[in-house]
Amino acid sequence: MTLFVLLALVTAVVTFAGSLVVWKLSLKYRLYPKIRERDVHTRPTPRLGGIAMFLGILVGFAAAAWISSLGIARFANLQIVFQDPFQVLAILLAAGLIVAIGVADDIWDLDWLTKLAGQFIAAGVIAWQGVSIVSLPIGGPDGGITVGSSWMSATVTVFTIVLVMNAINFIDGLDGLVAGVALISSGVFFLYSYLLVQQTSPTNYFNLASLLAVVVVGACAGFLPLNWHRAKLFMGDAGALLVGLLMATSAIAVTGQVDPSQLGTDELFPAFIPIIIPFAVLLIPLLDFGLAVVRRLRAGKSPFAADRKHLHHRLLDMGHSHLHAVLIFYGWTAVASFGCLLAFVLPVYFGIDSGWAFLFIGIGFVVLAALTLAPLGRRKRQTVAAEADAAGAPSAPGLDELAAPMSETDPNPDPVPDRPTSGEHPTGAR
């Protein structure tokens, strides 16, 4: 665990330093796009934070490789991660490709077909080098289900990676939203993969999934200070797609190759945990992605046509502030992620029924639902009060104008929260 914490810190420090450099260079050379009609932010803001995140991740992997080469007995098992160097190189190559495509889109606004093709190529590189879904752990405690031929395995893997990349990209619409959600999700998934490997291989605490998760945590933690509201720097498509790519690869590296019968429990639910947790940590992005696709198809539009109806937009329209909307997303992600992690930890490590985890999830969801809908209650009370005032004595001349909310044409309106909306399309067609 100490080594993983160290790698996360190294990645975070490099990402933070890189973000400062990218921010200053972007301002100096005006490397930022114009504000679009659907954007939430009000001033041009650089969107090349993905470059700094990629740099931090590269250094994190390099540090891990260097430590594994030192021959330190305590970290000897880290060499297992680098036994197949082509697998690691394929992941980094795919990450570099997706960052290059994202940067090009953030600067020149590429067409959606080019970006989608690049995503499939990047995902194909990863599947080609063996990071693929070999089996789906949905066969209950007696074992998983093998995924047919190698071609079928590669196909399922590629589509899974592309789906997650776009799901993450779709929610990139508020300051700190993707970075925070990914930090929570990857943090929980790191704990899960770290604990899972102890069940399947008690003498080995290192695996590729844990390393991927911990560098994503480090990159998001290092980037978040400049991305917090009001953001100085956005991660752009480069950062959102990079985070999605690595999160998907991390999940596939452990979920697609684990046998549920090795979890050491007779309860049925924990046997499904390897496939449930990846969906739990990605609950909000996948939900937003699914709703967006259905909404656009029903309207006769392309599923990747940009709009202003994502979940974070709806929270703002309900009356939540920028910060409150982001914190609500964090809350939903944390409850779903930690709840499913508890469903694995309680029966396996403490012999406690996993029903307590469901109780935690249920209570958390009720509380979050109340917080999410709270502005509607306030708005209704304000409407009732306004109607009651209108039914009473008329206001004195001129007071209506003074009490009226500031119009859109007011010469000094309050600034709108900074942050561009999601990068929609599979490509981030914004």
N, C-alpha and C positions, 0 to 999 in steps of 0.2 A: 504493500500500500504506500509506503514511503516513497518509493521510486515513482509511482504513478502521480502522487502529489507534486513531486519535483518536476516531472515532465509537464504537468498542467501549468505550473508556475512559469517555467521557461517559455512555454508557448504563449502564455498570457502576456509576459513582459515584452517579448519580441513583437507580438501583435499590437500591443499598446504603443510601443515606440514607432513601429511601422505606420500605425494609423495617424500619429502626429505628423510624420513626414509626408504621407500621402495627402493629408488635409492641407498642409501648408503649400505643397507643390500644386495641388488642385486649385487653390485660391490664386496663387501667383500666376498660373498659366490659364486660368479661367476654364478648367476642365470640369464643367458642370452644365447640364442641359437647362433649357428654359422650363418654366413652370407650366404644367398642363392644366386643363380645366378641372380634371378630377383629382388633382393633387390636394393633399391636406395642408402642406407647408406653404408659406407665403414668400419665402425668399429663396433664390437659387442656392442649392446646396450640393457639394461634391458627392458623387455616388460611387467612388472607387475604393471603398473600404475593404472590399473582397480581396484586393491585392495584398493588403497588410495581413489579413486573416490567413491567406495562403502562405505567405512568408513565415508566419508564426508556426503554422502546421508543418512546413518543411523543416524548420529548425527543431521542432519537437521530435519528428521522426529521426532526424540526424542525431540528436542527443541520445535517443533510445538505441540507435544502431551503434553509436560510439561506446556507450556503456556496456552493451552486450559483447563488444569486442575486447573489453578489458579483462575478461576472464575472472571477474569477481565472483566468488562462490555464492554469495547471497543472491546475486542476480543471474546466476548461470542459466536458469530456465528462460530468461528473456531471449536467449538465442533461438528458442523455438519459433518465435515470431518471425525471425529473419532466416529460418532454414530454407525457405523458398523465396529468394530475393526478388524473383520476377513477379511474384504476387504483390509484394509491397511496391515495387516499381510501377506495376500496372495501375495500382490505386493512385499513386502520385501523378502518373502520366495523365490519367483520366481527370484528376482534379485540376491539373494545369490546363488541360484542354477546355474544361468547362469554365475556368476562370478567364481564359483568353476570349472565349465566346461571350461571356458575360460582360467583360470590359468593353469589347467592341460594341455590344448592344447598348451599354450605358453611355457610350460616347456618340455612336453613330446611329443607333436605333435600327438594328438589323431586322429583316423580315422574319416572321415567325417560322417559316419552313426551314430556313437556314439554322435557326437556333434549335429547333426540334431535332433536325438531323444531327447536329453536334451533340445533343444530349444522348441520342441513341448510340452514336459512335463511342462516346465516353463510357456509357454503361456496357457496351459490347466489349471494350478493352478489359474491363474488370471481370466480366463473365468469362472471357477468353482465357484468362490466367487462373481460373479455378475458384475464384470467390463467387460461388453460385449456390443456389438452393438445391441441395442434393436430396433432402427429404423434408416433408412438412410434418412437424410434431403434433399431429391431430389424431393419432391413433389410440389415444388413451394411455393408461399406464403400461400397457403391453408393448408399446413401440409406435414409431411414426410411420408415415406413408412415403415410400420412395417415389421421387418424381421421374418417372419414365426414363427416356433416353437423354443423352447429353445435350442434344439439340433442344429438347423440351425444357431441360433444366436451365439452359442458357436463355431461352426465350422468356421464361417466367422471371428470371433474374433481371434481365434487361428492362422489361416492362415495370417491374417493381421499383427499380432504381429511378426510372423516368417519372413514375407516378409520384414518388416521395419528393423528388426534386421540385416538381411543379406544385405540389401541395405546400411545401415550405415557401416557395416563391410567391404563392397566391396570398399568403398572410403578411407579406412584407409591406405593410401600409402605415404603420405607426412607429414613432421613435422607440427603439429598444424592444419592439415586439418579437421579431424573429430571434434576435440575440438572446433575450431572456427565456423565451419558450424553448429554444434549442439547448440553452444552458441547463434548464431544469430537466428536460427530457433526456439529454445525454448523460447528465449526472446520475439520474435514476437508472438508466440503462447500464452505465458503468458499474454501479453497485450490483445490479442483477448479474451481469456477465462475470464480475469478479467472484461473487458468491457461487454462481453456477459452476464455474470451473473447479471450485473446491469440492463440489459434489461429484463431478465426473472425473476429476484428476487431482486428488488431494495434495499431491506433492508439487503441483505446478500452479502458480498464481498468475501466470502471464499468458495472454492470448491476443490475437489480432483485434478482436472485437473490443476488448478493454482499452487497448492502445488507441484505437480510432475514437472511441467515446471520450477518452480523457483529453486528447488534443483538441477535439471539438469544444469541450468544456473550457479549456484554456483559451482558445481563439475567441470564443464568445465573451468570456470574462474580460479579456484584454481589450476587446473592441467596444464593449458596452459603455465605458465612461465617455467616449466621444459620440455615442449614438443615443445617449439618454436625452430625454426631452429637456430643452430644445436641442435637437441633434446638430452637431457641427459637421458630421460625416455620416453618410448612408453606406450600407454594405452593397447596395445595388444588386443587380441580377447575378453578378460575379460571386458575391458573398452568399446570397440566398441559395443559389444553385449548388455552390460548394458545400454548404452546410447540409443541404438535402442529400447530396451524393454520399457524403461520409456517414451520415446517420443511417441511410439505407444500407450501405456496405457493412457497417458495424452490425446492424441487425441480421443481415444475411450471413455474416461470418459466424454467428453463433446459432441463430434460430434455424437456419437451413441445414445444419449439420449436427444437431443434438438429438439424442435418443431420450424421450420422456421417461423410459423405464429406469434411467440412471439417476433420477431425482430423489430416490430413496424414500418415497412415501406412497401409501396405498390410496390416498385421496385422489379423486378424479381431476378436480380443478387444477391442482398444481401441475399435473401432467400436460395441461394445455397452456401453461404460463409461457413457454418459449415462443408461442405464436401470438399470445394475447398481449404481452408487454410491449412489443414493437408497435402494435396498434394503439395501445393505451397512451404511450408517450407521444404519439403522433395524432391523438384524438382530434385536437382543434384544427390542425392543418388539413387532415383528411376530411373532416366534416365540412369545412369551408370549401374545399376543392369540390366535393361531391355536390353540395348545394349550388355552387356556381355553375357547374356543368349542366345540372338538371334545369336550372333557371334559364340558362341561355339557350339550351336546346328547345325548351318549351316555347321560348320567344322566337324561335326560328333563326337563331344566330349561331355563330361558331362558338364552341365551348371555350374558346380562348379569346373571345372578344372582350375587351376591357369594359368594365362598368364600375359604378360606385355603390354596389350593393353587397359587399363582403360583410362578414360578421363584425369586423372592427368599424366599418362605416355605420352599420346599424346601431352599434353601441353609442357612437357619437350622436347619431340622429335621435336616439332615445333621450339624450340629455347628459350622458356621461362626459366628464372631462377627458382630455387626452390621457392623462396619467391614470385615471380611474379605469378607463377602458383597457389599458395595457395590464394593469394589476389584476383585473378580472380574468383576462386571458391566462395570466400566470397562475391564478388560483385554480381554474378549471384543469389546466395542465398538471399542476402539482397534485391535486386530489386524485385524478385518474391514474397518474404515474405511480405515486407512492402507495395508493390503494392496491394496485395490482402487484407491486413489489411485496407488500405485506402478505398478500395471498400466497406468495411463494415462501417468504421467510418464516411466517408463523408456524405452519405445519412442519416444515422441513427442519427448522432449527430449534423450535420450542415445543413442538407437538401440540400446538393450539389450533383449534378448528379455523379454517379459512373464512368462516362466516363472519368473524370479527372484522376482517378486511372489508367485506361487503357492507358491514355496518358503518365503518369509517367512510367508505365511498358514498353511501346513502346520505349520511348526515352532512358530509362535505358538499354534495350536490344540492341539497335543500338550502343550505346557507348561501351558496353561491348563486342559486336561482333567485333567492330573495334580494341579494345585492345587485344582481343583474337587472331585475325588474323594478328596483326601487325608484328610479327616475320617473317611471310611468305613474306610480302612486303620487309622487310629488306634483307631477304635471296635472293630474286629475284634480288634486286638492286646490291647486292654483286656479284651474278653470272654474271650479265650483265657486271659489271665493270671488273671482272676477265677475261671474254671473250674478252673484249675490249683490256685489257693489253696483252693478249695472241696474239692478232692480230697485235700488235705493235712490237717494237724492242724486241728481245730476252733478257732475263735477263742475267746479268754477271754471270760467273761461280761461284757457291757456294751460290748465293743469294737465289735461289729457296729453297735450304735446310733450310736456315735461316728463310725464310718467311713461310715455311710450318707449319701447326698446329702440336702441340705436339702429337706424336703417343701414342698408347695404351701401348707401351713397354717403354715409357719414364721413366727413373729412378725416376723422381720427378714430377709425374702428379699432376694437381690440384685435391684436394679432391672432390669427388662427393657428392652432398647434402645428408645429413643424413636422413634416414627414410626408414622403410621397406615398401614394397608395400602392397596393401590391403590383407586382410585375406581371400580373395575369398570365397570359399565354404560356404554353409549355416552354416557352421561350422567353417568357417575360414580355410578351407583346404588350407594351404599356399603352 
